[in-house]
Amino acid sequence: MFKKLLLSAIVIGLLVVSCTQNTKFEGFTKGTDNVWYKVHNRSGDTAKVRLNNYVTVNMRYYLNDTVLFDSKELDDKLVFPVIKPMFQGDIYDGLKLMAAGDSFSFAAVADSFFYKTANLKKLPGFVTPGEPMYFDIKVLKVQTQKQYQKAENQKLQRQKVKQFKLMADYVKKNNITTKPLESGLIYTTLQKGYGRKPAKGDMCQVFMKVRAIGVDYDLYDNFGKDPLFIEYGKPFDTQGLMQGLGLMHEGEKAQLIVPSDIGIGRDGKGGAVPPFATIIYEIKLDKLKTKAEVEKIRKALAQKNEKKKEALKKAEPGKIAAYIKKHNITVKPTADGLYYIPEKEGTGPHPEKGNTLSVHYTLYNLNDEKLFSTLDGGQPFKFVLGAGTVIPGWEEALPMMRKNGKAKLIIPSSLGYKGVEKKAFNIPPYSPLIIDLTLEDITK
């Protein structure tokens, strides 16, 4: 449900574009409310899309030489409600010309999208002022609000049953015999603590690892790192976590199995965790502190981390030099410090700003440990070159490549994430990145 609503919000923003009264688009027909459209197929269905209907569509929008979005690349079908037109030429007027099974194209002025919808003060470099922007739309399904809500409820119910079974299978597989509490929380002591339990307002200094059943990576883990401080009695993450903390003694370590009713519920967690998923916390209540004590600790940690960042910054050139020597790399860096090491030439022209690129990449640290790879999921990463959506090292390297070309990149932090820690990939501040990159395709 969360993902559907998120996509709806995106689409509402993306579709709010207008055509000026004096603009003409070759091959398109001007309809009522200044909508410019072209019919590719009419299904024969006479039930047209109406206000407040929910439509499921395939949609692609693009400039003359650049595809900006294609719904076929989404994990889910694209569904959104048809809202009131905001002005003449709004694409929502165009949708009301269509029925289920119809395929239309619509044309608008690109400036309208970037100035009005994206709220930019300046057009991106790959956009020519006044150039046309096109939307290809095929309506797959039309539902009333009532029909849509019923289908969503049925889908959520299936998801709830699936996640409940996953939790039951996990409990059985791991021989967990602890009976759940009345709330559904399954609390298992892993290491006894002998201090007091937290009281409302206490600051709990904790270390914990968070996972979701059915998700194959940790959502959070600060064991061996700086402590996390949670104020007891104040909502934090899930109701089940706070209930579990209330059962712990200072120094105690426990496992909390938190079902969705006292966990993330029906909305999931930002696309990273599905609706109704069970959350598992491995948590240690290390110490109980006052707020004043925590403030001092946080200041000390901030100072320590700043010193650590400065040390990492100073050490980076030496680390890169050691890597270069270890791997017998003879390529000279660019003026910005990028090492571009071609491994396969590729064919055809080099990509240019505004092109949509499809790449596979594998990310390593300087110890040659793999941190992430698109090859594991089988889906390439797609983005528009020059749009500022990737790190500067990629923007500099990819114009040197050709289709099906391969290269190894050694990217200094100045062309990467600089002094920002990327916890999702376990990348500390001022870390050079090692990337094996394949340019799969170029769409102009």
TAWO-V91695 format. One record per backbone hydrogen bond with DSSP energy under -0.5 kcal/mol. NH is the residue of the N-H (numbers start at 1). CO is the residue of the C=O. Records with the same first field share a line. If there is no record, write none. Layout:
NH: CO, CO
This chain:
5: 1
6: 2
7: 3
8: 4
9: 5
10: 6
11: 7
12: 8
13: 9
14: 10
15: 11
16: 12, 13
17: 15
23: 20
26: 24
28: 25
29: 37
31: 29, 35
34: 31
35: 32
36: 107
37: 29, 35
38: 105
40: 38, 103
41: 103
48: 46
49: 95, 98
52: 82
53: 50
54: 143
55: 80
56: 141
57: 55, 78
58: 138
60: 136
61: 69
62: 134
63: 66
68: 61, 66
69: 61
71: 59
73: 70
74: 71
78: 57
79: 77
80: 55
82: 53
83: 81
89: 33
90: 87
91: 15
93: 90
94: 90
95: 91
96: 92
97: 94
98: 95
100: 47
101: 139
102: 99
103: 41
104: 137
105: 38
106: 135
107: 36
108: 133
109: 18
110: 131
112: 109
113: 109
114: 110
115: 111
116: 112
117: 112, 113
118: 113
120: 114
127: 124
129: 127
131: 128
133: 108
134: 62
135: 106
136: 60
137: 104, 135
138: 58
139: 102
140: 56, 138
141: 56
143: 54
148: 144
149: 145
150: 146
151: 147
152: 148
153: 149
154: 150
155: 151
156: 152
157: 153
158: 154
159: 155
160: 156
161: 157
162: 158
163: 159
164: 160
165: 161
166: 162
167: 163
168: 164
169: 165
170: 166
171: 167
172: 168
173: 169
174: 170
175: 172
176: 171
177: 175
181: 185
184: 181
186: 257
187: 185
188: 186, 255
190: 253
191: 253
194: 250
195: 250
198: 248
201: 232
202: 199
203: 289
204: 202, 230
205: 203, 287
206: 204, 228
207: 284
209: 282
210: 220
211: 280
213: 278
215: 212
219: 210
220: 210
222: 208
225: 222
228: 206
230: 204, 228
232: 202, 230
234: 231
238: 236
240: 262
242: 238
243: 239
244: 240
245: 241
246: 242
247: 243, 244
248: 244, 245
250: 196
251: 285
252: 249
253: 191
254: 283
255: 188
256: 281
257: 186, 255
258: 256, 279
259: 257
262: 259
263: 260
264: 277
265: 260
267: 264
268: 265
269: 273
272: 269
273: 269
276: 265
277: 274
279: 258
280: 211
281: 256, 279
282: 209, 280
283: 254, 281
284: 207
285: 252
286: 205, 284
287: 205
289: 203
294: 290
295: 291
296: 292
297: 293
298: 294
299: 295
300: 296
301: 297
302: 298
303: 299
304: 300
305: 301
306: 302
307: 303
308: 304
309: 305
310: 306
311: 307
312: 308
313: 309
314: 310
315: 311
316: 312
319: 315
320: 316
321: 317
322: 318
323: 319
324: 320
325: 321
326: 322
327: 323
328: 325
329: 324
334: 338
337: 334
339: 410
340: 338
341: 339, 408
342: 340
343: 406
344: 406
347: 403
351: 398, 401
354: 385
355: 352
356: 443
357: 355, 383
358: 441
359: 357, 381
360: 438
362: 436
363: 372
364: 434
365: 369
368: 365
371: 363
372: 363
374: 361
376: 373
377: 373
378: 374
379: 374
380: 378
381: 359
383: 357
385: 355, 383
387: 384
393: 415
394: 391
395: 391
396: 392
397: 393
398: 394
399: 395
400: 397
401: 398
403: 347, 349
404: 439
405: 402
406: 344
407: 437
408: 341
409: 435
410: 339
411: 409, 433
412: 410
415: 412
416: 413
418: 413
420: 417
422: 427
423: 421
425: 422
426: 423
427: 422
428: 426
430: 418
431: 428
432: 430
433: 411
434: 364
435: 409, 433
436: 362
437: 407, 435
438: 360
439: 405
440: 358, 438
441: 358
443: 356
444: 442
